[in-house]
Amino acid sequence: MGPHAAMTLSERADELEEQMARDLEKIVTKSVLFNLADGKVEMESGPALQKKYPGKYMLMGADPRLPPMPDKPTLVDFFKCRFATTAHLLQSAKHALKNGESEKVVIACLVHDIGVASFIRADHGYWGAQLIEPYVDEEVSWAVRMHQALRFFPDESVGYEYPEMYVKYFGADYRPEPYIEEEYKRARKHKWYMSARMICVNDLYSFDPNAKVEIDEFTDIIGRNFRQPKEGLGFDSSPSAHMWRTIMWPNRFL
């Protein structure tokens, strides 16, 4: 019986990851958030890591395992090199475009789930809104933030029903947390309510895996509705620049 026969799939994955780490020139660390997602409240210290990988320094820049980013990255570069899944975003934006929505709604649909695609699922509407706030109209970032609450509540006036997928994913008895319900009530009275609601209407919960939509189809709309900093996203000293840098360099030691 081989040495790996008694190992679980998780243990084999850890061993493979360990070997890959040893093959790198620099020590690649995992954040506390990464470990929390694995049910572990822990973090390896610097001395422990250097003892584990003698003669190596900590990674303080680009991770060679990830696609390289240009010196002055744009939103499109993040779509192509850092967002884990874009089909849903692209198809939702295309759907909004075909439905004759305003460019503000189209760009909002294009970026409404970038919190999920680039960072974390929890409170993704809030994360996504903070990422884009310095670069879009206030109505767009507000809509992205509020779609997180609105998606749980139907609106017959625009034909939006509670998604069947949520019943499948969360169970028929699931109820959103109180803060989500309160957010919905506030959003319902807001002047931009319908902008956020249109994200939900055009949010394709069963998107076509065979449909081909490219980010380049939205170059003009992005150009008119996303204020791309000349220094590049992450280097313009905006309130969210650090968030873009974290997505670009997720394994920097500090």
C-alpha positions in Angstrom: 0.0 0.0 0.0 1.4 3.4 -1.0 2.2 6.2 1.4 -0.9 8.2 0.3 -3.4 5.4 0.5 -4.5 6.2 4.1 -4.7 10.0 3.5 -8.0 11.8 3.1 -8.6 14.1 0.0 -8.1 17.1 2.3 -4.8 15.8 3.6 -3.6 15.1 0.1 -4.6 18.6 -1.0 -2.7 20.0 2.0 0.4 18.0 1.2 0.3 19.1 -2.5 -0.2 22.7 -1.4 2.8 22.3 1.0 5.0 21.0 -1.8 4.0 23.9 -4.0 4.8 26.4 -1.2 8.2 24.8 -0.8 8.9 25.2 -4.6 8.3 29.0 -4.5 11.1 31.4 -4.0 9.2 33.4 -1.3 7.0 32.3 1.7 3.4 32.7 0.8 1.2 33.3 3.8 -2.5 32.8 4.4 -4.6 35.5 6.1 -6.7 34.9 9.2 -9.8 35.3 7.0 -8.6 32.3 4.9 -8.2 30.2 8.0 -11.5 31.3 9.5 -13.2 30.1 6.3 -11.7 26.7 7.0 -13.1 26.8 10.6 -9.7 27.6 12.1 -9.0 30.6 14.4 -5.2 30.6 13.9 -2.3 32.3 12.1 1.3 31.2 11.7 3.8 33.6 13.0 6.7 35.0 11.0 9.4 33.0 13.0 7.4 29.8 12.7 7.1 30.3 8.9 10.8 31.0 8.5 11.7 27.9 10.5 9.3 25.9 8.3 10.9 27.4 5.1 14.5 28.1 6.0 16.5 30.6 3.9 13.4 32.2 2.4 11.9 35.6 2.8 8.2 36.6 3.0 6.3 37.4 -0.1 5.7 41.1 -0.3 4.5 41.6 -3.8 2.8 39.8 -6.6 2.1 36.1 -6.2 3.7 34.2 -9.1 0.9 31.7 -9.1 -1.6 34.3 -10.1 -2.0 36.0 -13.5 0.3 39.1 -13.7 -1.3 42.5 -13.4 -0.2 45.6 -15.3 1.4 48.5 -13.4 -1.7 50.6 -13.7 -4.6 48.1 -13.5 -8.0 48.9 -14.7 -11.4 47.5 -13.8 -11.2 45.4 -17.0 -7.8 44.0 -15.8 -9.4 42.9 -12.6 -12.3 41.2 -14.5 -9.7 39.3 -16.6 -7.1 38.5 -14.0 -8.6 38.5 -10.5 -12.4 38.0 -10.5 -13.0 34.3 -10.0 -16.3 34.2 -12.0 -17.6 36.8 -14.4 -20.2 35.0 -16.5 -23.0 35.9 -14.1 -22.0 39.6 -14.0 -21.6 39.8 -17.8 -24.9 38.1 -18.5 -26.8 40.2 -16.0 -25.4 43.4 -17.5 -26.2 42.2 -21.0 -29.7 41.4 -19.9 -30.1 44.9 -18.5 -28.8 46.4 -21.7 -31.3 44.4 -23.8 -34.1 45.4 -21.5 -33.3 49.1 -22.2 -32.1 50.0 -18.7 -30.1 53.1 -18.2 -26.3 53.0 -18.3 -26.2 53.5 -14.5 -28.3 50.3 -14.0 -26.2 48.4 -16.6 -22.9 49.3 -14.9 -24.5 48.4 -11.5 -25.5 45.0 -12.9 -22.0 44.6 -14.2 -20.3 45.1 -10.8 -23.1 44.1 -8.4 -21.5 40.9 -7.3 -17.8 41.8 -7.5 -17.7 41.3 -3.7 -18.4 37.7 -4.3 -16.3 37.3 -7.4 -13.2 38.9 -5.8 -13.3 38.7 -2.1 -16.1 37.1 0.0 -19.7 36.1 -0.1 -20.8 37.5 3.2 -22.2 41.0 3.0 -21.0 41.1 -0.6 -23.3 44.0 -1.5 -21.5 46.2 1.1 -18.1 45.1 0.1 -18.8 45.7 -3.6 -20.3 49.1 -2.9 -17.2 50.2 -1.0 -14.9 48.9 -3.7 -16.6 51.1 -6.4 -17.8 54.1 -4.4 -14.9 56.5 -5.3 -15.3 55.7 -9.0 -19.0 55.6 -9.8 -22.1 57.8 -9.4 -23.5 57.6 -5.9 -26.7 56.1 -7.2 -24.7 53.2 -8.6 -22.8 52.3 -5.4 -26.0 52.8 -3.4 -27.9 50.3 -5.7 -25.1 47.8 -5.4 -25.2 48.0 -1.6 -29.0 47.8 -1.4 -29.5 44.9 -3.8 -28.2 42.6 -1.1 -31.3 43.3 1.0 -33.8 43.8 -1.8 -33.2 40.4 -3.5 -34.9 38.6 -0.5 -38.1 40.6 -0.9 -40.5 40.3 -3.9 -41.9 43.3 -5.8 -45.0 42.4 -7.9 -45.0 45.9 -9.6 -41.9 44.9 -11.6 -42.4 41.1 -11.7 -39.7 40.2 -9.2 -40.4 37.1 -7.2 -38.4 35.5 -4.4 -35.8 33.4 -6.2 -36.5 29.7 -6.3 -32.8 29.1 -6.0 -32.9 30.6 -2.5 -35.4 28.0 -1.4 -33.1 25.3 -2.8 -30.0 26.8 -1.2 -31.3 28.1 2.2 -34.5 26.1 2.8 -38.2 27.1 2.7 -38.1 28.4 6.3 -35.1 30.7 5.9 -35.6 34.3 6.9 -33.1 37.1 6.4 -31.4 38.6 9.5 -33.1 41.6 11.1 -30.5 44.0 9.7 -31.4 42.9 6.2 -35.1 43.4 6.8 -34.4 46.9 8.2 -32.2 47.8 5.3 -35.0 46.7 2.9 -37.5 48.9 4.7 -35.2 51.9 4.4 -34.4 51.2 0.8 -38.0 50.8 -0.1 -38.6 54.5 0.7 -35.4 55.8 -1.0 -35.4 57.8 -4.2 -33.1 55.3 -5.9 -35.1 52.3 -4.8 -35.9 51.3 -8.4 -32.2 51.4 -9.5 -31.4 48.8 -6.8 -34.5 46.8 -7.6 -33.5 46.7 -11.3 -30.3 44.9 -10.3 -32.5 42.2 -8.8 -34.8 42.1 -11.9 -31.8 41.6 -14.2 -29.9 39.4 -11.8 -29.9 36.1 -13.7 -30.2 33.3 -11.1 -30.1 30.6 -13.8 -27.7 32.0 -16.4 -26.9 30.3 -19.6 -23.5 28.4 -19.3 -23.2 28.4 -23.1 -23.8 32.2 -23.6 -20.6 34.1 -24.5 -20.5 37.6 -23.2 -17.1 39.4 -23.1 -16.1 42.3 -20.8 -14.9 44.2 -23.9 -18.5 44.6 -25.0 -18.9 47.0 -22.1 -15.8 49.1 -22.6 -17.7 52.3 -23.6 -20.2 52.0 -20.8 -17.4 51.5 -18.3 -15.5 54.5 -19.8 -18.6 56.7 -19.3 -19.6 55.4 -15.9 -16.4 54.3 -14.1 -13.8 56.9 -13.2 -10.7 55.0 -13.9 -7.8 56.6 -11.9 -4.8 57.4 -14.0 -2.5 55.8 -11.4 -4.3 52.6 -11.6 -6.8 50.9 -9.2 -5.1 50.5 -5.9 -2.6 53.3 -6.3 -4.8 56.5 -6.3 -5.1 56.9 -2.5 -8.9 56.6 -2.6 -10.8 55.3 0.4 -11.0 51.9 -1.3 -7.5 51.7 -2.9 -6.3 49.3 -0.3 -9.1 46.9 -1.1 -8.1 46.7 -4.8 -4.4 46.2 -3.7 -5.5 43.4 -1.4 -7.3 41.7 -4.3 -4.3 42.2 -6.5 -1.7 41.0 -3.9 -3.8 38.8 -1.6 -0.8 37.0 0.0 1.4 39.9 0.9 2.8 39.3 4.4 2.1 42.9 5.5 
